[in-house]
Structures are given as structure tokens and as C-alpha cells.
Amino acid sequence: MASQTAFEFGVERLRLMQFDGSGRKIRVLKVADADMTVPVAGDAEDEAEADDIRLERIEEAVSGFTTDPCSMAYPAGRTIFREFDLPFTNAEQIRKVVRFEAESHLPVDVNNVVVQHHVLREVRDKAHLLVAAVNKDDLLDALDLVGEAGLDPQMVDVDDFALYNALVGTGVVEEHERFVVVNAQERSTSLLFIVGGQLFAVRTIRLGSHGTGEGTDDVGVARTHDYLQRLLREIRRTLTTLPDVGELDAVYAAGNGSRIPEFNQKIGAAFGVDACQPLDLLSRVEHKLSDEEVEHFGPDIGVMLGMAFKLNDVDTTRTDFRREECAYTKKFDQVKTALITLSLLVFLAVAFFGLESYVKLQSAERHYGTLIEIGSNQLRQLVGDNAVADAKWQSADFGLDQMRRIRQGVEDLSDDLRSELGRSEKIPQLTSAMPVWIEFSRLILDNEKELGRFKIEQIDVNASTRDPAIQLTGVLESKTKLQLLIDLLESHAMVTNVDNRGSTPVGDAIRFSDMKISIDLDEALRAAQGALLEETV
């Protein structure tokens, strides 16, 4: 199986992890890091020399690693986070206005940053967003540096979001109702609050563990004491701003700071638990690391694991900072010559061999347009008062009976229309969504008891596109019921794919939005006809 690489572009060091596998079944093959700390006087010439030194160290660390495909985590300490509300929950509406709305909350020109967002929670018709902004120039500088070492990441995410993705990918979020992860890195400390399996809040404190725990002299002890005391004050201040978090079930510690002997006990006490638990994510995945590598990289592996899952479509936040000027373009560069050649060949084929077909097509379109005009005029006369059409099905029982009556009524009207026009053999048949409706309703009604209370807020069936699908939004009693619905859909012959695009808790229930259910129309028709035949027999 082809190997891939995830790496963390930290302030003090760059960490690399090579892995293979797919989805949540990944295996860590090897790890390495490069020291990024180079003292500089501050002028441009010294900074350029420092980058040369960093590049040499990165190239040495990258040697022997797979460089394509790869993904990168960017430090949260260099990221601006803001939370605010929007008066709607539709994902497309949020995407359209979030950048404009963020402009009034960010202390920088919004044109100079890449903005990404994650919906933390929805309350009634309001969405509470966490917005992250990364300076474009800083990100481009980082991409240029790693690019010279042969690393061109397909996606970039901030390390806080990557760590949350690792908690989801390894199943940690399923073990506690309410918990927090303290990721104490060299230059910043992040607090990730998880409630009900969802990211509730993120706080990045620009206070790092650099220089702590080094030696037993008075300076080292004083530096460690100062770091812990300042961090405890920031944690207490943060908790006062999050009264809705509630009592925590557990506190996990990760990062370099978690190696400080008294860290776990003091930080745990600040959150109201006996002590922090080490965030041991390596034990939750397959790996080929030595004991020394596990000890060295274990507390810091979470961010790289999160980017590894993200590279394999386990993407909880759906954020990616390779946008606008920072967009990933390598794949197009690799295929653009072939695309240009192919386009030229297609053009020549159409020009030299498609002229006759084009003429026939124009004639057919004119004839088809005439039939549509005649048919639409006759249809208006046939339907007349809508009550006439409604009478064909309203007397039937709710559910499948009504849907069959509707279909039969449409077919009756179509037969009458063909009879009046007298050209039934040439009238094109439009694709009908009725078999899809029948089979979807039958699936829900047949499993009504197992699914429990099920509220469908919106359902759209589109059978006329190249990718026929059902778009479904609704509320179920629990995550288990939601997974049961997905399993039932995937097991049906007419369903080719189920894309659950996100779910959020609504009290004790779970709400899912814009679930896309891809449909095989031929299978839907066969299934519906089979059900009708069984009932007839």
C-alpha cells in the first residue's frame, strides 16, 4: 500500500510522520523532526541565512520520507481565532457571508488572511461559528520553505483542528461526554473543549513550555514555576467564559509541557479533576516505532495523526487553508499538458466528424420544441382545477397508497394527453422520481419501530440530473439511530452512496443536514415494480 506523509510546521521544530493505510485504519511507519530554532539579529540578511539553515535541517529530516501526497499542520499560535453567531444554519448561506462577517471581528485586513470556519453548534435558527484566520504571507513563506525541501502539501490545517480530528479518528471523543485536551506546546498552549463528541470551544494561549523543565538549577525551577502559574491563571480565566461546558469527565495532556513532572496534577486540579491523563494516541493506531521513538514523539503525535486522517477523508472540521493565493496547484500543473492535448483532439473530432450530427441535432431540437409547446398547452387544459388532480389520490391511505395513486394519476393524465395529441410514439418521456419516492417511503415505514422518532425537515428528490440523488435533512433520536438509517440506506439496491455531510446534537437528539443519497434510477424502478407485483399477487 502506498505510503503518505503528514507533518507539523511548528514554531520550534518541524515534525514528520510517514504512514500507510486508508480511512481510520492507518499505520505509522516512521517519524522524524527538524529543529527550527535559529538565533537571528533581526535584519533581512540574517533571516535569509537562518532560513537556509532551517532548510538544510528540514531536507535532512525529509530524506527517505514520501513527499507526495502530504498534508501540513500550521501552528495555532500564529492563527487568529474568533467566535460569533449568524442568524441562520444553512451551510451554503454561511459559506457566502462568513468572510464578510469575520471582517468586523478580526483585528487585521481580511484581504491579507485566509479565513476558514467551523460550526460549533446550532441553537434554533442560529449558528455559532469558530473562525480561524491565517496570514497569507506567513503561510506562503512556510510553504516556500518546505517546498524547497520537496514537500508540497495538498491541504493545510491549523494544529488545533488537526488534533480534534485525531480525537475523532482514534475514537477518544466517544469515550467521554465532556472533556478537555490541554496541548502544551513550546510557544503556545491550546485548550480543546469537547462536549457530546463535538468541538465546543478552542482557546489558544500564547504561553509556551519553551525552556521549562530544563535542569534543576534555580533558573530552570523558577521558569517552570512561572509557566505553570501563568497557565493556571489563564485556564481559570477561560473557564469563567465557558459556563455551559459543565463538569468535565476527564482532562488529557499532550505536547512538550505535559512532560513537566507536576504538570498533570496542577493542571488537572485547575479543571476540577484529580490529574490530567496523558493523551496516548499511538496506542490506538498501528505503528512500527521503537520504544525510544514512542517516548520522544508520543505526546506530540496527535497533530500529525489528525492530518493523516484528514488526508484520508476523515475530515471533521472540513477546513483547509490552501485557498486563494495559497491554493494547491501541483496536480493541475502535472496534467495541464495532457488536458490541452486532449482538448485539441476533441475540438478536431467535433469540427471534422460532428458537422452532420450537429445539423441533425438542430432539426431534432426544433421538432422537440414544437412537441413541448403543444403538450404544455394541452396539459393546462387537462389539469384545470387542481382539486380534480388531488381527488385522484387524497382519498387513499397515507404513505405508499397515496404515492401509487399519484403515480397512476400522472400516468392517466399522460395517456389522455397522448390520445389528444395523437403522436404518442414520439413524445419523449421525462424521468420520473416516483419510484424513488415509493422505495424511500417503503424503507422508512418498514423500519419505523427500529428508527424510532424521525422528523424529516426537508427532502428533495432530483431524478433529472446526471447524478440523481435525494437531499435529506432531519432529526433522529440518537447517533445510533442516525447510523442505523445510513446502514439501511446503504443496504438498499437503489442506493449507490450515502454522504452524511455533518450532524449536530439537538438536546438529546441528533440533527443531520443535507445528507446526499445517490440513487440508481433503474434499481429504484425495479424495486418499486417488484413491490407492486408482490402486493398484487
C-alpha positions as CSV (number, residue, x, y, z in Angstrom):
1,M,0.0,0.0,0.0
2,A,1.4,3.5,-1.0
3,S,2.7,5.5,1.9
4,Q,1.9,9.1,2.7
5,T,3.3,11.9,4.9
6,A,1.8,14.3,7.4
7,F,3.9,16.9,9.0
8,E,3.6,19.7,11.6
9,F,5.2,23.0,10.8
10,G,5.8,24.2,14.4
11,V,7.4,27.4,15.6
12,E,10.4,25.5,17.2
13,R,10.5,22.3,15.1
14,L,9.1,20.6,12.1
15,R,7.8,17.0,12.8
16,L,7.2,14.4,10.1
17,M,5.2,11.2,10.2
18,Q,5.1,8.6,7.3
19,F,2.1,6.2,7.3
20,D,0.1,3.9,5.1
21,G,-3.5,2.6,5.2
22,S,-6.7,4.4,4.5
23,G,-9.7,5.9,6.3
24,R,-9.3,5.3,10.1
25,K,-7.1,2.2,9.5
26,I,-3.7,3.9,9.3
27,R,-0.3,2.6,10.3
28,V,2.5,4.8,11.4
29,L,5.7,3.8,9.7
30,K,8.3,6.3,10.9
31,V,8.8,9.7,12.4
32,A,11.4,12.4,12.4
33,D,11.8,16.1,13.3
34,A,13.9,19.1,12.5
35,D,15.0,21.9,14.8
36,M,13.7,25.2,13.5
37,T,15.2,27.5,16.2
38,V,18.0,29.6,14.7
39,P,19.1,32.8,16.5
40,V,18.9,35.9,14.2
41,A,19.8,39.5,14.8
42,G,16.6,40.6,13.0
43,D,17.7,42.1,9.7
44,A,16.6,40.6,6.3
45,E,20.1,39.2,5.6
46,D,20.3,37.3,8.9
47,E,16.7,35.9,8.4
48,A,17.6,34.6,4.9
49,E,20.7,32.9,6.4
50,A,18.5,31.4,9.1
51,D,16.1,30.1,6.5
52,D,19.0,28.4,4.7
53,I,19.9,26.7,7.9
54,R,16.3,25.6,8.6
55,L,16.1,24.3,5.0
56,E,19.2,22.2,5.5
57,R,17.7,20.7,8.7
58,I,14.3,20.0,7.0
59,E,16.0,18.4,4.0
60,E,18.0,16.1,6.3
61,A,14.8,15.1,8.2
62,V,12.8,14.6,5.0
63,S,15.4,12.4,3.4
64,G,13.9,8.9,3.0
65,F,10.3,10.1,3.5
66,T,7.5,10.0,1.0
67,T,6.9,13.6,-0.2
68,D,3.7,13.2,-2.2
69,P,1.0,13.1,-1.2
70,C,1.4,15.0,2.1
71,S,-0.5,17.4,4.4
72,M,0.6,20.1,6.8
73,A,-0.5,21.4,10.2
74,Y,0.1,25.1,10.9
75,P,0.7,26.5,14.4
76,A,-2.4,27.8,16.2
77,G,-0.1,30.3,18.0
78,R,0.2,32.1,14.6
79,T,-3.6,31.9,14.0
80,I,-6.3,34.4,15.0
81,F,-9.5,32.7,16.4
82,R,-12.9,34.4,16.8
83,E,-16.4,33.2,17.7
84,F,-19.6,34.8,16.6
85,D,-23.2,34.0,15.7
86,L,-25.0,34.0,12.4
87,P,-28.9,34.2,12.2
88,F,-29.2,31.1,10.0
89,T,-27.9,27.5,9.8
90,N,-27.8,26.7,6.1
91,A,-24.2,25.7,5.2
92,E,-24.3,27.5,1.8
93,Q,-25.5,30.7,3.3
94,I,-22.8,30.6,6.0
95,R,-20.1,30.0,3.4
96,K,-21.2,33.0,1.4
97,V,-21.3,35.6,4.3
98,V,-18.7,34.3,6.8
99,R,-15.8,36.2,5.3
100,F,-17.7,39.4,5.2
101,E,-19.0,38.9,8.8
102,A,-15.5,38.0,10.0
103,E,-14.1,41.3,8.8
104,S,-15.7,43.1,11.7
105,H,-14.3,40.7,14.3
106,L,-10.7,40.3,13.0
107,P,-8.0,42.9,14.0
108,V,-6.4,42.6,10.6
109,D,-7.4,43.4,7.0
110,V,-9.5,40.4,5.9
111,N,-7.8,40.5,2.4
112,N,-4.5,39.6,4.0
113,V,-5.7,36.4,5.7
114,V,-7.1,33.0,4.7
115,V,-10.4,32.6,6.6
116,Q,-11.9,29.2,7.5
117,H,-14.8,28.4,9.8
118,H,-16.3,25.5,11.8
119,V,-19.9,25.5,13.1
120,L,-19.5,24.7,16.8
121,R,-23.3,24.4,17.5
122,E,-26.7,25.3,16.3
123,V,-29.5,26.7,18.5
124,R,-32.9,27.1,16.8
125,D,-32.2,29.1,13.7
126,K,-28.8,30.4,14.8
127,A,-25.3,29.0,14.1
128,H,-22.4,29.6,16.5
129,L,-19.1,29.7,14.5
130,L,-15.5,29.4,15.3
131,V,-13.5,31.3,12.7
132,A,-9.7,30.9,12.2
133,A,-7.6,33.4,10.1
134,V,-4.0,32.7,8.9
135,N,-1.8,35.5,7.5
136,K,-1.3,34.7,3.8
137,D,2.3,36.0,3.6
138,D,3.3,33.9,6.7
139,L,1.7,30.8,5.2
140,L,3.3,31.3,1.8
141,D,6.7,31.7,3.5
142,A,6.2,28.4,5.3
143,L,5.0,26.7,2.0
144,D,8.0,28.1,0.2
145,L,10.4,26.8,2.8
146,V,9.0,23.2,2.9
147,G,8.5,23.3,-0.9
148,E,12.3,23.7,-1.4
149,A,12.7,20.5,0.6
150,G,10.3,18.7,-1.7
151,L,7.1,19.0,0.4
152,D,4.0,20.4,-1.3
153,P,1.1,19.7,1.0
154,Q,-2.3,19.1,-0.7
155,M,-4.0,20.6,2.4
156,V,-3.1,22.8,5.3
157,D,-5.0,23.0,8.6
158,V,-4.2,24.6,12.0
159,D,-2.9,22.2,14.6
160,D,-5.9,22.6,16.9
161,F,-8.3,21.4,14.3
162,A,-5.9,18.6,13.4
163,L,-5.7,17.5,17.0
164,Y,-9.5,17.4,17.2
165,N,-9.6,15.4,14.0
166,A,-7.2,12.9,15.7
167,L,-9.5,12.6,18.7
168,V,-12.4,11.7,16.3
169,G,-10.3,9.4,14.1
170,T,-9.0,7.4,17.1
171,G,-12.4,7.3,18.9
172,V,-11.4,9.3,22.0
173,V,-14.5,11.6,21.6
174,E,-16.7,8.6,22.0
175,E,-15.4,7.7,25.5
176,H,-16.4,10.8,27.4
177,E,-19.4,13.2,27.3
178,R,-17.4,16.2,28.4
179,F,-13.6,16.5,28.4
180,V,-10.8,18.9,27.6
181,V,-7.4,18.4,25.9
182,V,-4.5,20.6,27.0
183,N,-1.9,20.7,24.2
184,A,1.1,22.5,25.8
185,Q,3.5,23.2,23.0
186,E,6.8,25.2,23.1
187,R,5.3,28.6,22.2
188,S,1.6,28.2,22.9
189,T,-0.9,26.2,24.8
190,S,-4.3,25.2,23.4
191,L,-7.4,24.1,25.2
192,L,-9.9,22.0,23.2
193,F,-13.2,21.5,24.9
194,I,-15.3,18.5,23.6
195,V,-19.0,18.1,24.6
196,G,-21.1,15.3,23.2
197,G,-18.4,14.3,20.7
198,Q,-18.4,17.8,19.2
199,L,-15.9,20.6,19.4
200,F,-17.4,23.0,21.9
201,A,-14.7,25.7,22.2
202,V,-11.0,26.3,21.4
203,R,-8.7,28.6,23.3
204,T,-5.1,29.2,22.2
205,I,-3.0,30.8,25.0
206,R,0.2,32.4,23.7
207,L,2.2,30.9,26.6
208,G,4.5,28.0,25.8
209,S,6.7,25.5,27.7
210,H,9.9,26.5,26.0
211,G,12.8,26.4,28.5
212,T,10.8,24.8,31.3
213,G,11.8,21.5,33.0
214,E,15.5,22.0,31.9
215,G,17.8,21.2,34.7
216,T,17.4,21.6,38.5
217,D,19.1,24.9,38.9
218,D,17.2,27.9,40.4
219,V,16.7,29.5,36.9
220,G,15.1,26.3,35.5
221,V,12.9,25.8,38.5
222,A,11.8,29.4,38.5
223,R,11.0,29.3,34.8
224,T,8.9,26.2,35.2
225,H,7.1,27.6,38.2
226,D,6.3,30.8,36.4
227,Y,5.0,29.0,33.3
228,L,2.6,26.8,35.4
229,Q,1.3,29.7,37.5
230,R,0.6,31.8,34.5
231,L,-1.0,28.9,32.7
232,L,-3.2,28.1,35.7
233,R,-4.4,31.8,35.8
234,E,-5.3,31.6,32.0
235,I,-7.2,28.3,32.5
236,R,-9.3,29.7,35.3
237,R,-10.0,32.9,33.3
238,T,-11.0,30.7,30.3
239,L,-13.4,28.6,32.5
240,T,-15.2,31.7,33.6
241,T,-16.1,32.5,30.0
242,L,-17.4,29.0,29.3
243,P,-20.1,28.3,32.0
244,D,-22.0,26.0,29.6
245,V,-19.2,23.4,29.4
246,G,-20.3,21.9,32.7
247,E,-18.4,19.4,34.9
248,L,-15.7,17.6,33.0
249,D,-15.3,13.9,32.9
250,A,-11.6,13.9,32.0
251,V,-8.7,16.1,31.2
252,Y,-6.0,14.9,28.7
253,A,-2.5,16.4,28.4
254,A,-0.4,16.5,25.3
255,G,2.6,18.4,24.0
256,N,6.0,19.1,25.4
257,G,4.7,20.8,28.5
258,S,3.0,17.6,29.6
259,R,6.4,16.2,30.4
260,I,6.9,18.6,33.3
261,P,6.6,16.4,36.5
262,E,4.0,18.5,38.3
263,F,2.0,19.5,35.2
264,N,-0.6,16.8,35.2
265,Q,-1.6,17.2,38.8
266,K,-1.7,21.0,38.9
267,I,-3.5,21.5,35.5
268,G,-5.9,18.7,36.4
269,A,-6.8,20.4,39.6
270,A,-7.5,23.6,37.8
271,F,-10.2,21.8,35.8
272,G,-11.6,20.1,38.9
273,V,-10.2,16.6,38.4
274,D,-7.5,14.7,40.3
275,A,-5.0,14.8,37.5
276,C,-4.6,15.0,33.7
277,Q,-4.3,11.8,31.8
278,P,-1.6,11.5,29.1
279,L,-3.1,11.6,25.7
280,D,-1.7,8.4,24.3
281,L,-2.9,8.2,20.7
282,L,-0.2,6.0,19.4
283,S,-1.6,3.0,21.4
284,R,-4.8,3.5,19.4
285,V,-3.2,3.0,15.9
286,E,-0.9,0.5,14.4
287,H,2.8,1.6,14.4
288,K,6.3,0.4,13.7
289,L,8.1,2.8,16.1
290,S,10.7,1.9,18.7
291,D,10.2,2.4,22.4
292,E,12.5,5.4,22.2
293,E,10.5,7.0,19.3
294,V,7.3,6.4,21.2
295,E,8.6,8.2,24.2
296,H,10.1,11.1,22.2
297,F,7.1,11.7,19.8
298,G,4.2,10.2,21.8
299,P,2.9,13.5,23.4
300,D,3.2,15.3,20.1
301,I,1.9,12.7,17.7
302,G,-1.8,13.8,17.8
303,V,-1.5,16.8,15.4
304,M,0.3,14.6,12.7
305,L,-2.3,11.8,13.2
306,G,-5.1,14.3,12.6
307,M,-3.5,15.5,9.4
308,A,-3.0,11.8,8.3
309,F,-6.8,11.1,8.9
310,K,-7.6,14.3,7.0
311,L,-5.6,13.2,4.0
312,N,-7.6,10.0,4.0
313,D,-11.1,11.7,4.1
314,V,-11.7,11.6,7.8
315,D,-12.2,15.3,7.9
316,T,-14.3,16.5,10.9
317,T,-14.0,20.3,10.5
318,R,-13.7,20.4,6.7
319,T,-11.3,23.3,6.9
320,D,-8.4,23.8,4.5
321,F,-6.2,26.9,4.4
322,R,-4.8,26.2,0.9
323,R,-7.1,28.8,-0.5
324,E,-6.8,31.8,-2.8
325,E,-3.1,32.7,-3.3
326,C,-2.2,29.8,-1.1
327,A,-4.2,27.2,-3.2
328,Y,-2.7,23.9,-4.1
329,T,-1.9,23.8,-7.8
330,K,0.6,21.0,-8.3
331,K,-1.9,18.4,-9.6
332,F,-3.1,20.7,-12.4
333,D,0.5,21.5,-13.4
334,Q,1.0,17.8,-13.7
335,V,-1.9,17.2,-16.1
336,K,-2.4,20.5,-17.8
337,T,-0.3,19.5,-20.9
338,A,-2.3,16.3,-21.3
339,L,-5.6,18.3,-20.9
340,I,-4.6,20.8,-23.5
341,T,-3.7,18.0,-26.0
342,L,-6.9,16.2,-25.2
343,S,-9.0,19.3,-25.6
344,L,-7.4,19.9,-29.0
345,L,-8.2,16.4,-30.1
346,V,-11.8,16.7,-29.0
347,F,-12.1,20.0,-30.9
348,L,-10.8,18.5,-34.1
349,A,-13.1,15.5,-33.8
350,V,-16.1,17.7,-33.3
351,A,-15.0,20.0,-36.2
352,F,-14.3,17.3,-38.8
353,F,-16.7,14.5,-37.8
354,G,-19.6,16.2,-35.9
355,L,-21.0,18.6,-38.5
356,E,-23.6,16.1,-39.8
357,S,-24.6,15.2,-36.2
358,Y,-24.9,18.9,-35.4
359,V,-27.3,19.5,-38.3
360,K,-29.5,16.6,-37.2
361,L,-29.4,17.8,-33.6
362,Q,-30.7,21.2,-34.6
363,S,-33.6,19.6,-36.5
364,A,-34.4,17.3,-33.6
365,E,-34.4,20.2,-31.2
366,R,-36.8,22.2,-33.3
367,H,-39.2,19.2,-33.5
368,Y,-38.8,18.6,-29.8
369,G,-39.6,22.2,-29.0
370,T,-42.8,22.0,-31.1
371,L,-44.0,18.9,-29.2
372,I,-43.3,20.6,-25.8
373,E,-45.3,23.7,-26.8
374,I,-48.3,21.6,-28.0
375,G,-48.1,19.2,-24.9
376,S,-47.8,22.1,-22.4
377,N,-50.9,23.8,-23.8
378,Q,-52.9,20.5,-23.7
379,L,-51.7,19.8,-20.2
380,R,-53.0,23.1,-18.9
381,Q,-56.4,22.2,-20.4
382,L,-56.3,18.7,-18.9
383,V,-55.4,19.6,-15.3
384,G,-57.6,22.6,-15.0
385,D,-58.7,23.0,-11.3
386,N,-56.0,21.4,-9.0
387,A,-58.8,19.8,-7.0
388,V,-59.5,17.5,-9.9
389,A,-56.0,16.1,-9.8
390,D,-55.9,16.0,-6.0
391,A,-59.1,13.8,-6.0
392,K,-57.1,11.0,-7.7
393,W,-55.0,10.4,-4.6
394,Q,-56.3,12.2,-1.5
395,S,-58.8,9.5,-0.6
396,A,-56.1,6.9,-0.4
397,D,-54.4,5.9,2.9
398,F,-51.3,7.9,3.9
399,G,-48.0,6.6,2.7
400,L,-47.4,4.2,-0.2
401,D,-51.1,4.0,-1.3
402,Q,-51.2,7.8,-1.8
403,M,-47.9,7.7,-3.7
404,R,-49.1,4.9,-6.0
405,R,-52.3,6.8,-6.7
406,I,-50.3,9.9,-7.6
407,R,-48.2,7.9,-10.0
408,Q,-51.2,6.3,-11.5
409,G,-52.9,9.7,-11.8
410,V,-49.9,11.1,-13.6
411,E,-49.8,8.1,-16.0
412,D,-53.6,8.5,-16.6
413,L,-53.1,12.2,-17.5
414,S,-50.2,11.3,-19.7
415,D,-52.2,8.7,-21.5
416,D,-55.1,11.2,-22.1
417,L,-52.6,13.8,-23.3
418,R,-51.0,11.3,-25.8
419,S,-54.5,10.4,-27.0
420,E,-55.5,14.0,-27.7
421,L,-52.2,14.8,-29.4
422,G,-52.3,11.7,-31.5
423,R,-48.4,11.4,-31.5
424,S,-47.7,9.2,-28.5
425,E,-44.8,7.3,-30.1
426,K,-42.8,10.5,-30.5
427,I,-43.4,12.3,-27.2
428,P,-40.3,11.9,-25.1
429,Q,-40.7,10.5,-21.6
430,L,-39.4,12.6,-18.7
431,T,-37.5,10.8,-15.9
432,S,-39.9,10.1,-13.0
433,A,-38.8,10.4,-9.4
434,M,-41.9,8.4,-8.3
435,P,-40.1,5.0,-7.9
436,V,-37.5,6.7,-5.7
437,W,-40.3,8.2,-3.5
438,I,-42.0,4.8,-3.3
439,E,-38.9,2.9,-2.3
440,F,-37.7,5.6,0.2
441,S,-41.1,5.6,1.9
442,R,-41.3,1.8,2.0
443,L,-37.8,1.7,3.6
444,I,-38.8,4.2,6.3
445,L,-42.2,2.6,7.0
446,D,-40.8,-0.9,7.1
447,N,-38.3,0.1,9.7
448,E,-40.4,2.6,11.6
449,K,-40.1,0.9,15.0
450,E,-36.3,0.5,14.7
451,L,-35.7,4.1,13.7
452,G,-37.9,5.5,16.4
453,R,-39.0,9.1,16.3
454,F,-37.9,10.5,13.0
455,K,-38.6,14.1,11.9
456,I,-37.9,14.9,8.2
457,E,-37.4,18.7,7.9
458,Q,-36.6,18.7,4.2
459,I,-36.4,16.2,1.4
460,D,-35.7,16.8,-2.2
461,V,-35.6,14.2,-4.9
462,N,-33.8,15.1,-8.2
463,A,-34.1,12.5,-10.8
464,S,-33.4,14.7,-13.8
465,T,-29.6,15.3,-13.3
466,R,-26.6,13.2,-14.3
467,D,-26.3,12.4,-10.6
468,P,-29.8,11.6,-9.3
469,A,-30.0,11.9,-5.6
470,I,-32.1,12.5,-2.5
471,Q,-31.1,15.5,-0.3
472,L,-32.3,14.8,3.2
473,T,-32.4,16.9,6.4
474,G,-33.9,15.7,9.6
475,V,-33.7,14.8,13.3
476,L,-33.4,11.3,14.9
477,E,-33.3,10.2,18.5
478,S,-29.6,9.5,18.7
479,K,-26.3,8.9,16.8
480,T,-27.1,5.2,16.9
481,K,-30.4,5.8,15.1
482,L,-28.7,8.0,12.6
483,Q,-26.1,5.3,11.8
484,L,-29.0,2.7,11.5
485,L,-30.7,5.0,8.9
486,I,-27.4,5.2,7.0
487,D,-26.9,1.4,7.2
488,L,-30.5,0.8,5.9
489,L,-30.0,3.2,3.0
490,E,-26.6,1.7,2.0
491,S,-28.1,-1.8,2.0
492,H,-30.9,-0.8,-0.4
493,A,-30.3,-1.8,-4.0
494,M,-31.3,1.6,-5.4
495,V,-28.7,3.5,-3.2
496,T,-25.2,3.8,-4.6
497,N,-23.7,6.1,-1.9
498,V,-24.7,7.9,1.3
499,D,-22.8,11.1,2.1
500,N,-23.7,12.3,5.6
501,R,-22.3,15.8,5.5
502,G,-22.5,16.6,9.2
503,S,-24.6,16.1,12.3
504,T,-25.1,18.2,15.4
505,P,-26.7,17.5,18.8
506,V,-30.2,19.0,19.3
507,G,-30.9,18.3,23.0
508,D,-30.9,14.5,23.4
509,A,-31.5,14.0,19.7
510,I,-29.1,14.4,16.7
511,R,-29.8,16.5,13.6
512,F,-28.2,15.8,10.2
513,S,-28.1,18.3,7.4
514,D,-28.1,17.9,3.6
515,M,-27.4,14.1,3.6
516,K,-26.8,13.2,0.0
517,I,-28.2,9.8,-1.0
518,S,-27.1,8.9,-4.6
519,I,-29.6,6.8,-6.5
520,D,-29.6,4.2,-9.3
521,L,-32.9,5.1,-11.0
522,D,-33.1,1.7,-12.8
523,E,-32.7,-0.2,-9.5
524,A,-35.4,2.1,-7.9
525,L,-37.8,1.3,-10.7
526,R,-37.2,-2.4,-10.5
527,A,-37.6,-2.4,-6.7
528,A,-40.8,-0.4,-6.9
529,Q,-42.3,-2.6,-9.6
530,G,-41.3,-5.7,-7.6
531,A,-43.1,-4.3,-4.5
532,L,-46.2,-3.6,-6.6
533,L,-46.1,-7.1,-8.1
534,E,-45.8,-8.7,-4.7
535,E,-48.8,-6.8,-3.4
536,T,-50.8,-7.7,-6.5
537,V,-50.1,-11.4,-6.0
